[in-house]
Amino acid sequence: MDTPIYDFVKEYAAQKSIRLHMPGHKGRLIEGFLGGSDENEDFEFLKSLYALDITEINGADVLYDSKGIIRHSEENAARLFGAGRTVYSAEGSSLSIRAMLFLISLYAASVGEKRLIAAGRNAHKSFVNAAALLDFDVCWLYSQEKEDNLSCLSCPISCMITPEELDNSLSQMPEKPVAVYITSPDYLGNIADIAGISKVCEKHGILLAIDNAHGAYLAFLKDICHPMHEGAHICCDSAHKTLPALTGGGYLHISNKAPRLFFDMAEQAMSLFASTSPSYLILASLDILNDFLFSKYPPLLETLSVKINTLKEKLAERGYILIGDEKTKLTIAPKPYGYTGYELADLLYKQKTVCEFADPDHTVMMFSVQNSDKEIDALSRAFLSLPKRKEIRAKPNFHLRPKPAMSLREALLAPKEELDASMCLGRVLAGDCVGCPPAVAVAVCGETIDRDVIKCLEYYGIKKCSVVIK
Ligand SMILES: Cc1ncc(COP(=O)(O)O)c(C=O)c1O
C-alpha cells in the first residue's frame, strides 16, 4: 500500500528548502538546545524529527479540505477498516467524538428531530463536553448491575448495554432519540454486542455511533468485530491506543449506510473543533501505518492474541480474577488475590513495568504487536511469583443515578466555584464531569450531587468539584 503523506514529508525534508513558513523551528534544531552539539545523540535524533515536522504547506494538502495526498491516504485507511469514508484526526478520538456529535446534531436538524441522544453512562468526558457545547439532551443508559463483587461491573467505568436492555429502554422512552452512543470496548476490556445493538437501532429507526477509541485493532482480527463491520453508522478509533501510531493519531469512520450528510459534512465537523495546524508527524504515522496494517499486521495480531490468551490462562490457574473480552488487554480484579489495583500496579512499576491504568479494583495492561515475548514472559513471572494474600473484601458501595437539575450546556456555561467534594451535597455540578481516573463520569454537568456521588468521589480520591454558584 502506498504512503503519500510520508513520501511528501520525507522528500520535503531532503530538499532542504528555505522554510519561510510555520513551524518556527524551520525543520532544524539550532545550537543552544540541549547544549547542542552534533555529537550529542539526543541532538541528532531530534534534528531528524524536526526536519520532518511540518504542517499544511504548499503541496501538502489540507487536512479538512483534502483533495491530494491526505485524501489518498484516508482512502487507503477506509479500505482497511471497511468504512465508506475515513477522516484522519491528529487530536485523537476526542476530536472525532466532538465531530460525531456535531454530525448527529446536523442530521437531527435535517429530519426535524430534537438533539436527544441515548448514551451508555460510561461515556468518555469528550462526549459529555461535546454534548454540553452542542446542547444535546442525553438520556443515559445504565446496564443491569451485576451484584458479583469480583467482576465489579457496577463501577462507573463499565456499562455494557445488551441489545435486549437497549430495546427495552428505547421502547419506554417518551421521546425517540436521534442516535444511540455506545462505548465499546470499555477501559476494562469489555466488548458490547454491537451487531445486536445495531439491529435494535435499525428496528427503532435510530442512528448508531460507537466510541471505539480502544478498538482500532478489531478490524484486523480473524473474526473481525470492528463497529464498521458490525453495523454502526459512525465511530471513532484512536490509532495510537492499540496500533503502532504516534500519540494523537486517530480516525473518524463513516459507514456506507450512514446518511449522505455525514459524508458531505465530515471534514467541516472535524475542522469545527480541530487545530488549523495539524501535525504531519502524526499524519505521516497514520499513513505509514496503512502499509503495515495491509501487509504485516494480521498474522502478528493473531500471534499476540494467542500469547495473551496463554498468559491469561496461567494467571487464572494461579487464582487471579480476570475481566473483559479483549484479546490484547489484560485486566485483573486483584482484591480476591489480596491486593488493590494500585498495589499491583505499584509492584509492577518497581520492576520497570508500567500499566495503563489502576484504581482500587482493577489493574489494566494493554499489549500491542510491539511488545516482545521477553516482556510478556517477564510480566508472567512477576505475577506468578506474587504470593496470594487474604482477600480484600472492601468494594464500591454506591449506586450512581444522579438526577439532572438543569441542562448540560446551561451548567457548563454557568458561573461556577470550586469546593471540597465533601461540601457539595445538593449542589449542581458545573464542570463537564467529575470523573474517576480514566475520564469516565461519576456525575455530569447539570446533575445534582447526591450522597452516592460523594461516596463515589471519596472512593476514587477525588477531592474537588466545580459547582454552579447558587
Ligand atoms: C473510551 C475512550 N474514549 C475516548 C477517549 C479519548 O481518546 P483520545 O485520547 O485518543 O483523544 C479515551 C481516552 O482514553 C477513551 O478511553
The ligand as an SDF file (V2000), in Angstrom:
LIG
                    3D

 16 16  0  0  0  0  0  0  0  0999 V2000
  -13.2720    5.2720   25.8810 C   0  0  0  0  0  0  0  0  0  0  0  0
  -12.4520    6.4450   25.4370 C   0  0  0  0  0  0  0  0  0  0  0  0
  -12.9420    7.2790   24.5110 N   0  0  0  0  0  0  0  0  0  0  0  0
  -12.2610    8.3360   24.0620 C   0  0  0  0  0  0  0  0  0  0  0  0
  -11.0100    8.6230   24.5480 C   0  0  0  0  0  0  0  0  0  0  0  0
  -10.2720    9.8040   24.0140 C   0  0  0  0  0  0  0  0  0  0  0  0
   -9.2860    9.3240   23.1490 O   0  0  0  0  0  0  0  0  0  0  0  0
   -8.0150   10.1790   22.7150 P   0  0  0  0  0  0  0  0  0  0  0  0
   -7.0910   10.1650   23.8970 O   0  0  0  0  0  0  0  0  0  0  0  0
   -7.4780    9.4270   21.5430 O   0  0  0  0  0  0  0  0  0  0  0  0
   -8.4660   11.5380   22.3840 O   0  0  0  0  0  0  0  0  0  0  0  0
  -10.4520    7.7890   25.5310 C   0  0  0  0  0  0  0  0  0  0  0  0
   -9.1400    8.0950   26.0830 C   0  0  0  0  0  0  0  0  0  0  0  0
   -8.5790    7.3990   26.8810 O   0  0  0  0  0  0  0  0  0  0  0  0
  -11.1950    6.6770   25.9860 C   0  0  0  0  0  0  0  0  0  0  0  0
  -10.7130    5.8480   26.9170 O   0  0  0  0  0  0  0  0  0  0  0  0
  1  2  1  0
  2  3  1  0
  2 15  2  0
  3  4  2  0
  4  5  1  0
  5  6  1  0
  5 12  2  0
  6  7  1  0
  7  8  1  0
  8  9  2  0
  8 10  1  0
  8 11  1  0
 12 13  1  0
 12 15  1  0
 13 14  2  0
 15 16  1  0
M  END
$$$$
